[in-house]
Amino acid sequence: MATEEEVRKFQAWDWVLFALMLGISAVIGIFYAVKEFLNKNSNNADYLMGGRNMQLVPVAISILVSFMSAILILGTPAEMYTAGTLYFMYLIGMILAIILSALIFVPLLYPLRLTSSFEYLQMRFNSRAAKLTGTVIMIIQQILYMGIASYAPSTALEAVTGFPTWATIITVGCVSTFYTFLGGMKAVVWTDVFQAVVMIAGILAIVIQGAMKVGGMNTVWRINEDWHRIEFWDANFNPTTRHSIWSLVVGGSIGWMATYGCNQASVQRYCAVPTLRKAKYAVLLNIGGVILLVLSTCLAGIVMFAYYAQQGCDPLTSKKVANANQLIPYFVMEVLGYPGLPGLFVSCLFSGALSTMSSCLNALAAVTWEDILKPAIGHKVSERVKTWISKGLVLVYGAAGVGFAFIAQNFGGTVLQASLSFTGAASGPLLGIFLLGGFFPWANWQGCVVGGILGLAFPLWISVGAYGLPSSGYKLDFPTANCSSANVTMVTTTAMMTTTTKTLTELSGVQLLYTVSYLWYPSIGMATVIVVGLFVSLVTGWQKEEVDPKYLIPFFDRLVCCLPEKWRTLCRCGYQFKDPEVLVHEEQDKEIVITKEDLDEHKNGNGSIHEKTPVPYGKSAVTPLGYKPSMTPHFVYTNSSFNSEELLSMKPPPY
């Protein structure tokens, strides 16, 4: 086995690759900033949504790596190493979630041409309070997650490479904020593509080189079988079982449906492609991506175990690493001894952190502008000012993410664990709010708000309580025969994605609730929102106004389309649903109405043509047409040959 000095050494080529990765990410942001500067017709929609004309494959990759962060690269191999292969079944839940998101949420949200996913809540419930409930939960969740994405890998890197924690936090925060600030959505998407390539290359390098060291994948598999780590089925119905086929598949699919279906980062991306078909494909293409990433990280875990089983000494037991999250960096520095390969892995880890943080920054800027600032000042400022406000929001949230990462560092592991639990617990209630609005037309805004708050509080309370319980340690054996340390007693450690448990017979009362598997937290949050939301709606009086069917989800038409039409008609409860493609064309074909007041205001330099919010469905027999900034704004209000007076004096053509 390599000496500790050899393990921790970082060579010149490693630094070159690492610097190159950071440099290319920054250059992409500079490129799109220059492009925006040269394009005098660029506006805030271009900055936040890429002009809604982004290419399919880059958007699909961006969705993928927005949620496949450094936590995946560190946590999944650690899980496979310490607990066996059952966690691989989580992949089935992810695939189901992607399919359900493409069938349920994309046809619901894409035709509405949203910038913020929470605009749907205001449209559906006719309430700004409903929208702000989702917005505030999302903002807090994303700030905490940015801090975790920066801090979690920094501790692992410092332990095995000597790279300072503060330097990792500052580097991730500054680089991601820099290129997001400059280039907006387009820069984020294309840096995500580049960083995805780096991530995949880094993970595959670990698997291939590690398997070669052990003697091939057949040997890797045999060693893991000998140590009783190959397991793909545990049908225990007990919800306190940390991992079972039910929690991994059912609980996992609910959690990831919240991520792919209604998370702002995902909605913002699949709404940025030009057609509904491409929006669905942008989500569905993630099936191939998650299979590749999850499979490769799972293989990295069993390869790593096989290597240390052959060495006869587990780094956890011998205390060469402090916790399971440091296993992969330690393994890389020991096994990938070729010049540049450790640098490739560190670049891989940083790419995961950068892609997550930049996506969070872009999403936070979009929801803050669209949901909070635009209603107040959107009609008072020009497109250029709107863009600069959005860029300012990126800087503010970048600083907030870096600040929370340092707070997590100062307060230690408890804050980190509680924060990670919060981000997991917050996804369930957000999903519940959207399902409450989409499946239950009689639910009202009071039910949405109260259900959302309690749906967040309940799983968060459970997750925080769980961390107050003592850890039960690991159930599987580890190789210790050749460990030189006199103390080979298993050190109780906690993996990044581990929920602590205790023997049920020793617990009573509310403590039993704290032992529920962390994989059920999103399901608990979702169920709480729906149950409480319906109850509050009943108590306060059902939805008074008729709900436009385009804000509802025709469940049986989307998921059980093989049923006879007669049966599906009965299941629609009297609602007539339009095909989503028809809704898309209706939205795109809305008339652009330009009044004399609009033109006078623009000529005086007080603004540009603004989108007007239509009267909510059911309040008026006729819903007036809204108008949006033209897709070719130079034709509307910047062409020097454009005669506005002539336009106003023109009579409509005969029909």
C-alpha positions in Angstrom: 0.0 0.0 0.0 1.2 3.5 -0.8 2.6 5.6 2.1 0.5 8.4 3.4 2.9 11.0 2.0 2.5 9.5 -1.5 -1.3 9.4 -1.1 -1.6 13.0 -0.4 0.8 14.4 -3.0 -0.7 16.6 -5.8 1.5 16.9 -8.9 2.0 19.7 -11.4 -0.1 18.1 -14.0 -3.0 17.7 -11.5 -2.9 21.5 -10.9 -2.8 22.1 -14.7 -6.0 20.0 -15.3 -7.7 21.6 -12.3 -6.9 25.1 -13.5 -7.9 24.3 -17.0 -11.3 23.1 -15.9 -11.9 26.3 -13.9 -10.6 28.5 -16.8 -12.8 26.9 -19.4 -15.9 27.4 -17.2 -15.0 31.1 -16.8 -14.3 31.6 -20.5 -17.8 30.2 -21.4 -19.3 32.9 -19.2 -17.2 35.6 -20.7 -18.1 34.5 -24.2 -21.8 34.8 -23.6 -21.4 38.1 -21.8 -19.6 39.5 -24.9 -22.3 38.0 -27.1 -25.0 39.7 -25.1 -23.2 43.0 -25.1 -22.9 42.9 -28.9 -26.6 42.0 -29.3 -28.4 45.3 -28.6 -31.8 43.5 -28.7 -31.1 41.1 -25.8 -33.5 41.3 -22.9 -34.1 39.7 -19.5 -35.9 36.7 -21.0 -32.7 35.9 -22.9 -30.7 36.2 -19.7 -33.0 34.0 -17.6 -34.5 31.7 -20.2 -32.0 31.7 -23.1 -34.6 33.2 -25.4 -36.7 30.0 -25.0 -34.8 28.6 -28.0 -32.2 26.5 -26.4 -30.9 23.2 -28.0 -32.3 19.9 -26.8 -29.3 17.9 -25.8 -27.4 20.7 -23.9 -30.6 21.4 -21.9 -31.1 17.7 -21.1 -27.4 17.5 -19.9 -27.9 20.7 -17.8 -31.0 19.2 -16.1 -29.0 16.1 -15.3 -25.9 17.7 -13.7 -28.0 20.3 -11.9 -28.9 17.6 -9.5 -26.0 15.2 -9.8 -23.6 17.1 -7.6 -20.4 16.4 -5.7 -22.6 14.8 -3.1 -23.4 12.0 -5.6 -19.7 11.5 -6.4 -18.8 11.3 -2.7 -21.9 9.8 -1.2 -22.9 7.0 -3.6 -19.5 5.1 -3.6 -19.4 5.5 0.2 -22.9 4.0 0.5 -21.9 1.0 -1.7 -18.7 0.6 0.3 -20.3 0.6 3.7 -23.7 -0.9 3.2 -23.6 -3.0 0.0 -25.4 -2.9 -3.4 -29.0 -2.6 -2.3 -28.8 1.2 -2.8 -28.4 0.6 -6.6 -32.2 -0.1 -6.7 -32.6 3.6 -6.1 -31.9 4.0 -9.8 -35.3 2.4 -10.6 -37.0 5.1 -8.5 -35.2 7.8 -10.4 -36.1 6.4 -13.8 -39.8 6.2 -12.7 -39.7 9.8 -11.5 -38.3 11.0 -14.8 -41.0 9.2 -16.8 -43.8 10.5 -14.5 -42.4 14.0 -14.7 -42.4 14.0 -18.5 -46.0 12.7 -18.6 -47.5 14.8 -15.8 -45.6 18.0 -15.2 -44.1 18.9 -18.6 -47.5 19.0 -20.4 -48.9 21.0 -17.4 -46.3 23.7 -17.1 -44.7 24.1 -20.5 -47.8 25.5 -22.3 -48.0 28.2 -19.7 -44.6 29.7 -20.8 -43.4 30.2 -17.3 -40.2 31.8 -16.1 -40.8 30.8 -12.4 -42.5 27.5 -11.8 -44.4 29.1 -8.9 -46.3 31.4 -11.4 -48.5 28.3 -11.9 -49.6 28.4 -8.2 -50.8 32.0 -8.7 -52.6 31.1 -11.9 -54.2 28.0 -10.4 -55.2 29.3 -7.0 -55.7 33.0 -8.1 -53.6 33.9 -5.1 -50.2 35.6 -4.7 -49.9 34.1 -1.3 -49.9 30.6 -2.8 -47.1 31.6 -5.2 -45.0 33.2 -2.5 -45.4 30.1 -0.2 -43.6 28.0 -2.8 -41.2 30.7 -3.6 -40.0 31.3 -0.1 -39.6 27.5 0.6 -37.6 27.2 -2.6 -35.3 30.2 -1.9 -34.4 28.9 1.6 -33.9 25.4 0.3 -31.6 26.4 -2.6 -29.4 28.7 -0.4 -28.8 25.9 2.1 -28.2 23.4 -0.7 -25.6 25.7 -2.4 -23.8 25.9 0.9 -23.8 22.1 1.2 -22.6 21.7 -2.4 -19.6 23.9 -1.6 -18.8 22.7 1.9 -19.3 18.9 1.7 -16.6 18.2 -0.9 -14.2 20.7 0.6 -13.9 18.7 3.8 -13.1 15.5 1.9 -10.5 17.2 -0.3 -8.8 18.9 2.6 -8.5 15.6 4.5 -6.8 13.7 1.7 -5.1 16.3 -0.6 -4.4 19.1 1.8 -6.5 21.5 -0.3 -7.9 24.0 2.3 -11.6 24.0 3.0 -11.8 27.8 2.7 -10.1 27.7 -0.7 -12.6 25.2 -2.0 -15.6 27.2 -0.8 -14.3 30.4 -2.2 -13.3 28.8 -5.6 -16.6 27.1 -6.1 -18.6 30.2 -5.1 -16.6 32.8 -7.1 -16.2 30.8 -10.3 -19.9 29.7 -10.5 -21.1 33.2 -9.6 -18.7 34.7 -12.1 -19.9 32.8 -15.2 -23.6 32.8 -14.1 -23.5 36.6 -13.6 -21.9 37.2 -17.0 -23.7 34.7 -19.3 -27.0 33.8 -17.7 -28.9 30.7 -18.7 -26.8 30.0 -21.8 -23.5 30.1 -20.0 -24.9 27.9 -17.2 -26.2 25.3 -19.7 -23.0 25.1 -21.8 -20.7 25.0 -18.7 -22.9 22.2 -17.4 -22.2 20.3 -20.7 -18.5 20.8 -20.3 -18.6 19.9 -16.6 -20.7 16.8 -17.3 -17.9 15.5 -19.6 -15.3 16.1 -16.8 -17.5 14.4 -14.2 -18.1 11.3 -16.3 -14.4 11.1 -17.3 -13.3 11.4 -13.7 -15.7 8.7 -12.4 -14.9 6.3 -15.3 -11.2 6.8 -14.6 -11.8 5.6 -11.0 -13.7 2.5 -12.1 -11.4 1.4 -14.9 -8.1 2.0 -13.1 -9.4 0.6 -9.8 -10.8 -2.6 -11.5 -7.4 -3.1 -13.3 -5.6 -2.8 -9.9 -7.9 -5.5 -8.4 -7.8 -7.9 -11.4 -10.9 -7.1 -13.4 -14.6 -6.8 -12.7 -15.1 -10.5 -12.2 -12.7 -10.4 -9.3 -14.4 -7.2 -7.9 -17.8 -9.0 -8.0 -16.4 -12.2 -6.4 -14.8 -10.3 -3.5 -18.0 -8.3 -2.8 -20.0 -11.5 -2.8 -17.5 -13.2 -0.4 -18.0 -10.2 2.0 -21.9 -10.5 1.6 -22.2 -7.1 0.0 -24.2 -8.1 -3.1 -27.9 -7.6 -2.4 -30.7 -6.3 -4.6 -33.8 -7.2 -2.7 -35.1 -6.4 0.7 -38.9 -6.3 0.8 -39.3 -5.3 4.4 -42.4 -3.1 4.8 -41.1 -1.5 8.0 -40.8 2.2 7.3 -38.0 2.4 9.8 -35.8 0.1 7.7 -33.1 2.5 6.3 -33.1 1.0 2.8 -35.7 -1.4 1.4 -37.0 -2.0 -2.1 -40.1 0.1 -1.2 -38.2 3.1 0.2 -35.7 3.1 -2.6 -38.2 2.7 -5.4 -41.4 4.3 -4.1 -39.8 6.9 -1.8 -37.1 7.6 -4.2 -39.4 8.1 -7.2 -41.6 10.6 -5.2 -38.5 12.6 -4.1 -37.0 12.7 -7.6 -40.4 13.5 -9.2 -40.3 16.7 -7.2 -36.9 17.4 -8.5 -37.5 16.7 -12.2 -41.1 17.7 -12.4 -41.6 21.0 -10.5 -38.2 22.1 -9.2 -37.4 25.5 -10.5 -34.0 24.5 -12.0 -35.7 21.8 -14.0 -38.8 23.8 -15.1 -36.7 26.7 -16.1 -34.6 24.5 -18.4 -37.3 22.4 -20.1 -39.4 25.6 -20.6 -36.3 27.0 -22.5 -36.6 24.7 -25.5 -38.8 25.7 -28.4 -41.4 23.0 -28.5 -43.4 20.8 -26.1 -42.0 17.6 -27.7 -38.4 18.8 -27.1 -39.3 19.7 -23.5 -40.5 16.1 -22.9 -37.3 14.7 -24.5 -35.2 17.0 -22.5 -36.5 15.3 -19.3 -36.7 11.8 -20.7 -33.1 11.9 -22.0 -32.0 12.1 -18.3 -32.8 8.4 -18.1 -29.7 7.6 -20.0 -27.7 10.1 -17.9 -28.8 8.9 -14.5 -28.1 5.3 -15.5 -24.6 6.2 -16.6 -23.8 8.4 -13.5 -25.4 6.2 -10.8 -24.1 3.0 -12.3 -20.6 4.3 -12.5 -20.6 5.7 -9.0 -22.0 2.5 -7.6 -19.3 0.5 -9.4 -16.7 2.9 -8.0 -17.9 1.9 -4.5 -17.6 -1.9 -5.0 -14.3 -1.5 -6.8 -13.0 0.5 -3.9 -14.1 -2.1 -1.4 -12.6 -5.0 -3.4 -9.2 -3.1 -3.5 -9.1 -2.6 0.3 -10.3 -6.1 0.9 -7.3 -7.3 -1.1 -5.1 -5.0 0.9 -6.6 -6.3 4.1 -7.1 -3.0 5.7 -10.1 -0.7 5.7 -9.3 3.0 5.8 -12.2 3.7 8.1 -11.2 1.1 10.6 -7.6 2.2 10.5 -8.6 5.8 10.9 -6.8 6.9 7.8 -10.0 8.8 6.9 -12.4 10.4 9.4 -15.6 9.4 7.7 -17.0 7.6 4.7 -17.3 10.7 2.6 -13.5 10.8 2.4 -13.1 7.3 1.1 -13.2 8.1 -2.6 -10.7 11.0 -2.5 -8.4 8.9 -0.4 -8.8 5.9 -2.8 -8.1 8.2 -5.8 -4.9 9.7 -4.4 -3.7 6.2 -3.5 -4.7 4.2 -6.7 -4.8 6.8 -9.5 -1.0 7.3 -9.5 -0.7 8.5 -13.1 0.1 12.1 -13.7 -3.0 14.2 -14.1 -5.5 11.6 -12.9 -5.9 12.9 -9.4 -6.3 16.3 -10.9 -9.0 14.9 -13.2 -10.9 13.6 -10.2 -10.6 16.8 -8.3 -11.9 18.6 -11.4 -14.7 16.0 -11.5 -15.6 16.8 -7.9 -15.5 20.6 -8.5 -17.5 20.2 -11.7 -20.3 18.6 -9.6 -20.2 21.5 -7.1 -20.0 24.2 -9.8 -22.9 22.8 -11.9 -25.1 22.5 -8.9 -24.3 26.0 -7.6 -24.7 27.8 -10.9 -28.1 26.1 -11.5 -29.2 27.2 -8.1 -28.0 30.8 -8.8 -29.8 30.9 -12.1 -33.0 29.5 -10.6 -33.0 31.8 -7.6 -32.5 34.9 -9.8 -35.4 33.8 -11.9 -37.9 33.2 -9.1 -36.9 36.3 -7.2 -37.3 38.6 -10.2 -40.5 36.9 -11.5 -42.3 36.3 -8.3 -41.2 39.2 -6.0 -39.7 42.1 -7.9 -41.4 42.0 -11.3 -45.0 42.7 -9.9 -43.6 45.7 -8.1 -41.2 47.3 -10.5 -41.4 45.3 -13.8 -43.5 47.9 -15.6 -41.2 50.8 -14.5 -37.9 49.7 -15.9 -36.4 48.9 -19.3 -35.2 45.4 -20.4 -31.6 46.4 -19.9 -32.3 47.4 -16.3 -34.2 44.2 -15.7 -31.2 42.2 -16.9 -28.9 44.0 -14.5 -31.2 43.5 -11.6 -31.2 39.7 -12.4 -27.4 39.8 -12.5 -27.3 41.6 -9.2 -29.5 38.9 -7.7 -27.0 36.3 -8.9 -24.2 38.2 -7.0 -26.4 38.4 -3.8 -27.3 34.7 -3.8 -23.7 33.7 -4.7 -22.6 35.6 -1.6 -25.3 34.0 0.5 -24.3 30.5 -0.7 -20.7 31.1 0.2 -21.7 32.6 3.5 -23.8 29.6 4.5 -20.9 27.2 3.5 -18.7 29.0 6.0 -21.4 28.9 8.6 -21.7 25.2 8.1 -17.9 24.9 8.5 -17.9 26.9 11.8 -20.8 25.1 13.4 -19.7 21.6 12.4 -21.4 18.4 11.3 -24.7 18.9 13.1 -25.6 22.0 11.1 -24.5 20.3 7.9 -26.7 17.3 8.6 -29.7 19.4 9.6 -29.3 21.5 6.5 -29.1 18.5 4.2 -32.2 17.1 5.9 -34.0 20.4 5.2 -33.3 20.3 1.5 -34.6 16.7 1.3 -37.7 17.5 3.4 -38.5 20.6 1.3 -38.9 18.7 -1.9 -41.9 16.8 -0.7 -44.1 19.8 0.2 -43.3 21.5 -3.1 -44.4 18.5 -5.0 -47.5 18.3 -2.8 -48.5 21.9 -3.5 -48.3 21.3 -7.3 -50.3 18.0 -7.0 -52.9 19.6 -4.8 -53.5 22.2 -7.5 -53.3 19.9 -10.4 -55.4 16.9 -9.1 -58.0 18.6 -6.9 -60.0 21.4 -8.5 -61.9 22.1 -5.3 -58.7 22.9 -3.3 -58.3 26.6 -2.5 -55.4 28.9 -1.7 -55.8 28.7 2.0 -55.3 24.9 1.8 -52.2 25.5 -0.4 -50.6 27.9 2.1 -51.4 26.0 5.3 -50.6 22.6 3.7 -47.3 23.9 2.4 -46.2 25.3 5.7 -47.2 22.1 7.7 -45.9 19.9 4.9 -42.5 21.5 5.4 -42.5 21.6 9.2 -43.5 17.9 9.7 -40.7 16.1 7.8 -38.2 18.7 8.9 -39.1 18.0 12.5 -38.7 14.3 12.0 -35.3 14.7 10.2 -33.9 17.0 12.9 -35.1 14.6 15.6 -33.4 11.7 13.9 -30.0 13.3 14.3 -30.5 13.4 18.0 -30.5 9.6 18.2 -27.3 7.7 18.6 -25.9 6.0 15.5 -26.1 2.3 15.1 -22.9 2.0 13.1 -22.5 -0.2 10.1 -23.9 -3.7 9.9 -21.4 -5.3 7.5 -17.9 -6.4 8.2 -14.8 -4.6 7.0 -11.3 -6.0 6.2 -8.9 -5.4 9.1 -6.4 -8.3 9.0 -3.5 -6.3 7.7 -4.2 -3.0 9.5 -1.1 -1.8 11.3 -3.1 0.2 13.9 -3.4 -1.4 17.2 -6.9 -0.1 17.5 -9.1 -1.9 14.9 -12.4 -1.2 16.6 -14.9 0.1 14.2 -15.1 3.9 14.4 -18.7 5.1 14.4 -19.0 7.4 11.4 -21.9 8.9 9.6 -22.1 9.0 5.8 -23.3 12.1 4.1 -26.6 10.6 3.1 -27.2 8.4 6.2 -30.1 8.7 8.6 -29.2 7.6 12.1 -31.3 4.8 13.7 -31.5 2.9 16.9 -32.8 -0.5 17.8 -36.6 -0.2 18.0 -36.9 -2.1 21.2 -34.9 0.7 23.0 -37.1 3.5 21.7 -40.5 4.6 22.7 -43.1 7.3 22.0 -42.1 10.0 19.6 -38.6 8.6 19.2 -40.1 5.8 17.1 -41.2 8.5 14.5 -37.6 9.7 14.3 -36.4 6.3 13.1 -38.4 6.5 9.8 -36.1 6.1 6.8 -34.9 9.4 5.3 -36.1 8.2 1.9 -39.7 8.6 3.1 -39.3 12.3 4.1 -40.5 13.6 0.7 -43.4 11.3 0.7 -44.4 12.4 4.2 -44.1 16.1 3.2 -46.2 15.5 0.0 -48.9 13.5 1.9 -49.1 16.2 4.6 -49.7 19.0 2.1 -52.4 17.1 0.3 -54.3 15.9 3.4 -54.0 19.2 5.3 -54.7 21.2 2.1 -57.9 19.3 1.4 -59.0 19.6 5.0 -58.4 23.3 5.2 -60.1 23.8 1.9 -63.1 22.0 3.2 -63.2 24.1 6.4 -62.7 27.4 4.6 -65.0 26.6 1.7 -64.0 24.9 -1.5 -62.5 26.8 -4.4 -65.2 29.4 -5.2 -64.3 30.0 -8.8 -64.2 27.6 -11.7 -60.7 26.4 -12.4 -59.5 26.6 -16.0 -58.8 23.0 -17.1 -55.4 24.0 -18.4 -54.3 24.3 -14.8 -55.4 20.7 -14.0 -53.8 17.4 -14.6 -56.0 14.8 -16.5 -54.5 11.8 -14.6 -56.2 9.0 -16.5 -55.5 10.6 -19.9 -51.8 11.0 -19.1 -51.1 7.7 -17.3 -53.9 5.3 -18.2 -54.5 6.4 -21.8 -55.2 2.8 -22.8 -58.6 2.9 -21.1 -61.6 3.3 -23.4 -62.6 6.8 -24.2 -66.0 6.3 -22.5 -64.3 5.4 -19.2 -61.8 8.3 -19.4 -64.6 10.7 -20.0 -66.2 9.7 -16.8 -62.9 10.1 -15.0 -62.6 13.7 -16.2 -65.3 14.8 -13.7 -67.0 17.0 -16.3 -63.9 18.9 -17.4 -63.0 19.2 -21.0 -59.2 19.1 -21.4 -57.4 20.4 -24.4 -54.4 18.7 -25.9 -51.2 20.4 -24.5 -50.0 21.0 -28.1 -53.1 23.0 -28.7 -52.5 25.0 -25.6 -49.0 25.8 -26.7 -50.1 27.1 -30.1 -52.9 29.2 -28.4 -50.3 30.8 -26.2 -47.9 31.4 -29.1 -50.7 32.8 -31.3 -51.9 35.4 -28.9 -52.3 38.8 -30.5 -49.6 41.3 -29.7 -51.6 44.5 -28.8 -49.7 47.7 -28.8 -51.5 50.8 -27.6 -50.6 54.5 -28.2 -49.8 54.8 -24.5 -47.2 52.0 -24.8 -45.5 53.6 -27.8 -45.5 57.1 -26.1 -44.0 55.6 -23.0 -41.3 53.8 -25.0 -40.5 56.9 -27.1 -40.0 58.9 -23.8 -37.5 56.2 -22.6 -39.7 55.1 -19.7 -39.8 51.4 -20.7 -40.7 48.9 -23.3 -43.6 46.8 -24.2 -44.7 44.8 -21.2 -46.7 41.6 -20.6 -50.0 42.2 -19.0 -51.6 39.6 -16.7 -55.0 38.4 -18.1 -58.0 38.4 -15.8 -58.1 35.1 -14.0 -60.4 32.4 -15.4 -63.9 32.6 -14.0 -64.0 36.2 -13.0 -65.1 37.5 -16.4 -67.0 35.9 -19.2 -64.3 37.1 -21.6 -60.6 36.8 -20.8 -58.7 39.6 -22.6 -55.7 38.8 -24.7 -52.4 39.4 -23.0 -49.3 40.5 -24.9 -45.7 39.7 -24.5 -42.4 41.2 -25.8 -42.0 40.4 -29.5 -39.7 37.5 -30.3 -38.2 40.0 -32.8 -38.1 43.2 -30.7 -36.2 45.2 -33.3 -39.3 45.1 -35.5 -41.6 46.4 -32.8 -39.7 49.2 -31.2 -36.1 49.7 -32.3 -36.2 49.8 -36.1 -35.4 53.3 -37.2 -37.7 53.0 -40.2 -40.7 52.0 -38.0 -43.4 54.6 -38.1 -45.6 54.2 -35.0 -48.0 57.0 -36.0 -48.6 55.3 -39.4 -49.3 52.1 -37.5 -51.9 53.7 -35.3 -53.7 55.4 -38.2 -53.9 52.2 -40.2 -57.3 50.6 -40.6 -57.6 46.8 -40.2 -57.7 44.9 -43.5 -61.1 43.6 -44.7 -61.8 39.9 -43.9 
